[in-house]
């Protein structure tokens, strides 16, 4: 009998239920993850005890889903879902059963679950209960539905997305009959809420194998929730800078970033950023990736997914047969915002992703020439120091999915920009209005009338100190302001500056 080490709290719950005459097991994904040597994200318990019986045995519980048999038991300030064995009734919305019926048989409860690898139970006395071949499917690295896949997907269409997501997270393949059923029921995803689809798509993108998004496309799923990706796959890039179509370029970029992120997660850091010009860029990358919050990882993956989303809209072919995608960065920012709003993302994520998409095609100098400090200061000013590291990670992944023959020169320029940016930030040089040595009140005191021209002049002063960082002091700025006031005011422009 294979032994699974259960957390003390889970054993406490199981043993207390057993002592009261009930059956109880750890069940589902936590058993699967333990067999795979992974750390479970949470631990679920299934039991023959009814919800009120569970509540009577534990001092601290929450009725998280008591109508469907689930009570959350709190032990050591942690929550563990305890659910009564149940049989699901008819599903009315391709997601939820109309009603559930409690049962005393574990086998009936396991038979209603989605995939064989999630339909196993365990306790120390009985060992692993595997009625549907979950262990064998784990050994063969297969995602297979419990029973008839058509029935499973008709019950809950979200399982279609979950199957692909598990493949990405576990590096499994989908069993052929299950794969056919996914393609047959792809259209039913339209009945699933955008929030639910977003959760599954995010888990897929954040996995070690985001390239499994291609499985979602091949089975017709992206046509439902991300048709823009289908258009990207259908858009060739007849351009010396590229060797893949837009969609495959995006997939290769995502895979490159996923590989770096996985490596970063295995490194032991002393919470100290690598310093110095001779530090390998990969060491810098890995440190930054290891320091990102979960939300920042999500933002970075979606920015990379959508960085070229407008290329199908902006493609033109010149007389020499070369493809161009002028404006795809700015148009992409608009389209990315529309996509993320459709997926019900929060405003912060939408803002940052669209900003990174808009900035992703920025260059730091002319080809073959050394990167200049003022160019990087201007880039930092446009992008913002908060987002610069995310942007350069995105750009490196983008470059590594282009024509490898042109990669060394492009990477060298990007790495120069990163090193210069680190020095600029270390020196505390001014790159934003809030860092200027004067403010709006100072300008009004100097004789400028309140109104839009105050902001215009502040931006002109910022341009001045970006060019001459040593001039960021009150005396020099007011002196320069006097010079500006004697010159005709330039007309405001919405055209982005080319670096």
N, C-alpha and C positions, 0 to 999 in steps of 0.2 A: 504494500500500500504506500503510495507516494504521500509524503508528509508535507503539508503546507503550514508555514508558520503564520498564525493569526495574531493580530494585535491583541494586547491584554484586554482592551475594552470590548472587542468583538467576542473573545472567549467568555468574558463576564456575561454578556448578553445571552449568548448561546447557552451557557451552563445554567443561568437562572431560569430560562424558559424550559430547559430540559428538566430541571429540578421540580418544576411545577407540573410536569407531566406532558409537556408539549414537545414537538419536533422543532428543530431550528438548525439552519445552515447558513454559512456565507454563500452568496450566490452571484452569478453573473460575471461582470467584467473583472471584479477583483480576483476571482478564481482563475480566470483566463490570464490575467496579468501576472499572477504569481507563478503560473506554469511557464510563462515566457521569461521569467526572471525580471519582470518590470515592477516598478512600485505603483500599486493601485492609487488612483486619484481619490477614491472613496471606497467604503466598505458597506455593502448592502447585505441584509439578513432576511431570509424568508422563513416563515414559521407556520405551524398548524394552529397557533393561538389566534383567536379573534382580536381585533383592535382593542376592545375594552379590557380583555384579559392581559394584553401587553401593557396597557397603561397601569393596570393594577399592580404590576410587578416591579415598576420602576418609579422612582421618586420624581424625576424630571423628564417630561415628555412634551412634544408639540404635535398637535393634530395637523400635520402637513398635508395629508391626503387621506383622511380617515374614511371617507366615502368609498375609496378604492382600496382600503385595507392598509394604508401606510401611516405609521406613527414614527416620529423621529425621537429616538432615545438619546438623551444628553448625558454623557459620562466624561468627566475631566474636561468640561467645556467644549467637547466635540460632539457633533451630531451624527447618529447612525440610523439610517432608515430601516425600519423593521416592517415587513409587509406580509400580510396573511396570504397563504396559498390561495390562488384565485383562478377562475376561468373567466375570460373576457366574453361578453355578449356580442351582439352584432355591432359592427362599426358603422357609424352613420356619416362621418365626414372625412373619411380616408385618414383619420388620425386617432380618434378617441372612441372607445366602446360606449354604447348607450348605457350599459350597466355591467357590473361585474358580479360574479357569484363566488362566494367563498367555498373552499373545498378542503377536505382533510388529506388529500393526496398530493404529494410532492410531484409525482409524475405528470399530473394534469397541469400543474403550475409551470413546470419546465417546458411542456409541449406548446405553450402559447408564446414562447419567447422567439426573438427574431432569428438569431443565427446559432448554429451548433456551438460555436466557441463561447457564446454567452449563455448557454443553457446547461451549465454545470453547477453543482452545489457541493459544499464540503463542510464537514465537521471532523473533529479528531477521532470520534468513535466510528463513524461510518466510512470515513475517507472520502474520495471523490465519487460523486454520483454523476455518471456520464451516460445518459440514456440515448443520445443521438449522435455519438461519434465525434464529440468536440475535441477530445485528446488527439484522435487520429488526424482531424483537420488542422489542428495546431501543428502537428508533426509535419504535415504536408503543406503547411502555410496556405490554407484555403479558407475563404469565406463562403459558407454554404447556409442556405436557409434551413430552419427546422421544418421538416415536412415539405409541403407543396409551396414553392416560392411565389406562385401567382396568388395563392391565398394569403401568404404573409404580407405581400405588397398591397393587396386590395384592402387588407385590414388597416395598414398604416403606411402611407406613401413615403413618409419621412425615412423609412427603412431603406429606401432606394439610395438616398444620399448617405446614410450611415454605412451601407455596404462599401461604397467607394471610399469613404473616409477611413474606415478600418483598414482597407488595403493600403492607404497612404501612411497611416500611423504604424502599422505592423509589418509593412512590406510583404503583404499576402497577395494572392491572386483570387479572383472571383470564380467560383465553380461554374462550369458552362451553362447548366440549366438556370442557375441563379442569374447569370449574366443576361441570358435571353429574356428572362422575366423582367429584369430591370429595363431593358430596351422596350419591352412591350408596354410597360406601365409608366414610362418616363413622363408622359403628358399629365399624369395624376399629380405630379409635383406642383402644378399650378394651383392645387387646392390647399397646399401647405403654406403657412404664414411665412412672410419674408424673414421674420426674426429667427424662425427655426432653421430655415435654409442658410441664413447668415452664420449661425453657430456651427453648422456642419462644414460649410465652405471654409470658415476660418480655421477650424481644426485641421482640415485637409491642407490648407496653405502653410500652416505652421508646422506641419509634420516634416519628417526627414525626406519625404518623397512627394513633393508638390506636383511632380510630373504626372501623378495619377489623375490630375485634372483632365488629362487626355482621355481617360476611361469615361469620365463624366461626359465629355464631348462625343466620344464614339458611340455612346449609348443614348444620345439625344437629351441628356439632362441639361447641359449648358444652354441648349436652344430654349429652355424654359426660363432659367434664372439668370443666364449671362450670355445672351445672343451675340453680344459684342465680341466675345472670345471666338465664336464660330467665324465671324467676319475677319478677325485677325488671322486665323488659320488659313483663310482663303485669300489672303493678301500677300502676294509675292513682293520681294524687295530686290528689284533689279538695280543693284547699287554695289559699288566696289567695297563698301564698308560692311556688307552683310552677306552671309552664306545661307541664312534660313529665312523662311517666310516670317511674318510678324508674330504669329502665334507660337511657332516653334522657337523663335528667338526669345520670346517671353518665358517659355518653359525652361529653356537652357539657363536663362538668367536666374530664375527662381531656384533651379537645382543647384547652381553655383552658390547662391546665398545659403541655401539649406545645408550644403556641405560645410561651409564655414561655421555656421551656427552650431552644428553638431560637434565640430571640433572644439569650438569655444567652450561648449558645455562640459567637455572632458578635461579641460585645463584647470590647474590649481593656481589661483591668483592670490597675490598678497595685497589686493586692493590698492595697487599702485600702477599707474599708467606707465607703460614703457616710454622712456625719455631719450632724446638725442637724435641727431640726424642719421646715425648709423643703425637705428633700430629697424629691423625688417618690417615692412608695411603689413605683412600678415600678422605679426605680433600685435601691432596696433589694432588691426581689424578684430582680432580675436578678443582683445581686451574690451574694446567698445561693445562688441556683441554680447560679451558676458555681463556687461553692465546695464544693458537695456532692460526696461521694465516689460512685462507681458504686453502692455498696450503699445509700447514702442515697437516691439517685434511685429505686432499685428499691423501697425501703420506701415512699417517698412515692407512687409510682404504684399500688402494691398497696393502700395505705391508702385512696387515692381510689377505686379500683375497688370496694372492699368497704365503704366508709363507710356506705352505706345498705342493706347486704345483708340486714338483718333487717326492713326495712320490710314486705315481703310477709307476714311472720309477725305483726307487731305492728299491722297496720292495723285501725282501727275507724272507724266513721262515726257522727257525732253526729246528733241530731234535725234539725239544719239542713242535713244532707247534706255536712258538712265532714269531710274525712278527718284522722285523727290517728294518730301513730305513736309513742305513748308507750313509752319504754324501748328504742327501736330502737338507741340508741347502745351501751348496755350489752349488750343481746342480740346486737348486731352484733359486739361484741368477742369474744364466745364463738363465734359462727358463723365469724368471720374466722379465729380460731385453728384451728377444725376444718378449714376449707378449706385453709389453708396447710399444716397437717400432712398432709392428703391429698396435697398437691402436693410433699411431702417437703422443705419449707423448713427452714433451720437455726433453732435455738431463738431466737437473737437477733432475726432478722427477724420471726419469729412474735410475739415479745413486743412489739416496737416497733410493728408494724402494728396489733395488737389494742389496744394502749394508745392509739394515735392515733384509731382507730375509736371507742373508748370516750369520748375527750375531744372528738370533732369538733363536737358540738352545744353546747359550752360558750359562754355569752354573757358579755360583759364589762360589762354594765350594762343599765339600763332603756332602752326605746326613747325616743329623743329627748333623753336626758340625757347629760351629760358623763361620760366614763369616769373612775373614781376610782382613785388609785394603789393603795389597799389591795386593791381588787378585782383589779387586775393582779398584785399580789404573791401573792394567794391563787391566782390562776390559774397563775402560775409555779411555785408550790409544788406544786400538784396535777399539773401536766403535767411539770415538770422543765425546767430551762433547756436541757438537751441537746436536748429535743424541741420546744421552743416554736416555733422558726422553721419546723420541718417542719409543725407543726400549723397555724400561721397561713397558710402557703402552701396547705395543704389546704383551710382554711376559705375563703380567697379564691377558689379554684377552685370550691368548692362554691357560694358565693354567686353567682358569675358564671354559674352554670347554673340559677339560680332565676328568679323573676319580675323582669324588669329594672326594672319600675316601683318596686320596693322596694329596689333595689340601692344607690342613693347613700347612704341613711341607714345601711344595714348595713355598707357598706364604710367609711364614715367612722368608725363605732364601732370596727371592727377595726383601722383604721390608727391611731386614737388609742391603742388598747391596745398596738400594736407600739412606738410612740414612747415610751410610758411604760415599757414593758418594757426598752427599750434604756437608759433613764435609770436604772432600778432596778439593772440589771446593771452599769452603769458606776459606780454608787455602791457596789457591793458589798454591798447590803442583804441581810439574812438571809432566805432563803426555804426553807431545808431544815434538818433536824436537825443535820447535820454542820457547819453554819455558826453554830449557837447558841454563845453565849459560855460555856455550861456544858454538861456531859455527864452521863452516868449516874452516874459516880463522885462527881461533885459533889453530886448529889441524895442519894446514899446517905450521904455525909458529913454532909449537912444533916438526916439523920434518917429518910429514907424507906427502908423495908425493901426489900431486893432482890426483884425479881419484876415481874409485868406492870404494876404501878402506876408503876414507874420510867418505862417507855415512855409511859404515859398522861400523866404529869406533864410529860414532855419535849414531848409534842405540845401540851399546854396552853400551855407556855411559847412554843412556836413560833407558836401562834395569837396570842399576846400581842405578839410582836415583828413579826409580819406586820401587825398593827393599828398598832403603835407602833415602827417600825424603830429609832428612836433609843434604845430601851430595851435593845438587844442588848449588854449588858455584864454582867459577873458580879454586880456589886453590885445593880443594878436587878432582875435576874432572880431572885436569891436572896431579895430583898425581896418580890417578887411571889409567889414560891413560898410564903413564909410566909403570905401572904394566902390562897393557894389551900388550904393545909393547914388553915385554920380554917373552910373552907366544905365542905359535903357534896360528895363526889365524884360527878360526873355519870356516868350510865350510858353505857357505850360504845355507839356507833351505827355501823351500816354504811351509813347513808343518805348519799349524796354531797351535799356542800354546793352549793346553787344560788347562782351568782354573780350 
